[in-house]
Amino acid sequence: MTYELMIGQRSYSSWSLRGWLPFAVWDIPVTLRHVVFYTDGFAEKVSAFSGGSTVPAAKTPDGGVLSDSLAIAWHLAEAFPEKGLLPEAPGARAEAMSLVAEMHSGFAALRGACPMNFRTAWDGFVPDASVRADLARLEALWTHALDGSGGPFLFGAYSLADVFFTPVAARIAGYGLPVTAEARAYADRLLALPEVQDWRDAGLATDTEVPQYEIGLPRLPFPMPERGAPVNHS
Ligand SMILES: N[C@@H](CCC(=O)N[C@@H](CS)C(=O)NCC(=O)O)C(=O)O
């Protein structure tokens, strides 16, 4: 038995991406189950799988049910301590956990105004004051972590903190959000990961356009950076 993971459309489901990336990056076998937003049966399928109403949701090999991306992340970090999903040093580990938690509970304005959409970029998006405040907080968190670790990821080696900010990187790219050159470069490093490129490619190949994600601005090609090197786990 392996893990089972239920996800929505890869082009749009930011929380599904957060749930799936740890399995992909740290090479944890998983069987995917797919559901499609805005179609009949979505709620019933999710409920039958996890008892909840949102994706991602996962089942552990021994039948434990995880109905939230944060629970999936904490569980995998605990179940595979040797894989280093979180930094080892206690201070860095605490800060990484704090960033994951803040991403999970916060940035509501940014998430609301800029739904993740890997299929297109938008021309002329103007963030309002609440989105700009979220971006300022994001830059403060990223600068503190990257300056402290020296990069290339928030805590040096790739961790769950990077996983949780990957959908934000997609928003920065897709909406052309005004961030510092350092923040944009970090966002592009997240999007360059082979696993993220695979996720987007699979979404482009299998998803259909969801009209609810249309925001009424002219479209541009999504500025996906070139495929980068795999994460170094040593
Ligand atoms: N807190 C949840 C949020 C998950 C969430 O909102 N997922 C969205 C997809 S990205 C969803 O399933 N929406 C369907 C719905 O709300 O009916 C988590 O982190 O897992």
The ligand as an SDF file (V2000), in Angstrom:
LIG
                    3D

 20 19  0  0  0  0  0  0  0  0999 V2000
   -7.1850   24.6220    4.1610 N   0  0  0  0  0  0  0  0  0  0  0  0
   -7.2980   23.7470    3.1050 C   0  0  0  0  0  0  0  0  0  0  0  0
   -7.7730   24.5550    1.9090 C   0  0  0  0  0  0  0  0  0  0  0  0
   -7.9510   23.7060    0.7170 C   0  0  0  0  0  0  0  0  0  0  0  0
   -8.7770   24.3870   -0.3610 C   0  0  0  0  0  0  0  0  0  0  0  0
   -9.3960   25.4490   -0.1500 O   0  0  0  0  0  0  0  0  0  0  0  0
   -8.7850   23.7310   -1.5210 N   0  0  0  0  0  0  0  0  0  0  0  0
   -9.5800   24.2210   -2.6320 C   0  0  0  0  0  0  0  0  0  0  0  0
   -8.8230   23.9320   -3.9230 C   0  0  0  0  0  0  0  0  0  0  0  0
   -7.3090   24.8110   -4.1140 S   0  0  0  0  0  0  0  0  0  0  0  0
  -10.8560   23.4430   -2.7260 C   0  0  0  0  0  0  0  0  0  0  0  0
  -10.8630   22.2430   -2.5400 O   0  0  0  0  0  0  0  0  0  0  0  0
  -11.9580   24.1230   -3.0390 N   0  0  0  0  0  0  0  0  0  0  0  0
  -13.2020   23.4700   -3.2690 C   0  0  0  0  0  0  0  0  0  0  0  0
  -14.2980   23.9800   -2.4060 C   0  0  0  0  0  0  0  0  0  0  0  0
  -14.0180   24.8000   -1.5090 O   0  0  0  0  0  0  0  0  0  0  0  0
  -15.4410   23.5700   -2.6350 O   0  0  0  0  0  0  0  0  0  0  0  0
   -5.9650   23.0630    2.8720 C   0  0  0  0  0  0  0  0  0  0  0  0
   -4.9380   23.6740    3.1060 O   0  0  0  0  0  0  0  0  0  0  0  0
   -5.9520   21.8860    2.4900 O   0  0  0  0  0  0  0  0  0  0  0  0
  1  2  1  0
  2  3  1  0
  2 18  1  0
  3  4  1  0
  4  5  1  0
  5  6  2  0
  5  7  1  0
  7  8  1  0
  8  9  1  0
  8 11  1  0
  9 10  1  0
 11 12  2  0
 11 13  1  0
 13 14  1  0
 14 15  1  0
 15 16  2  0
 15 17  1  0
 18 19  2  0
 18 20  1  0
M  END
$$$$
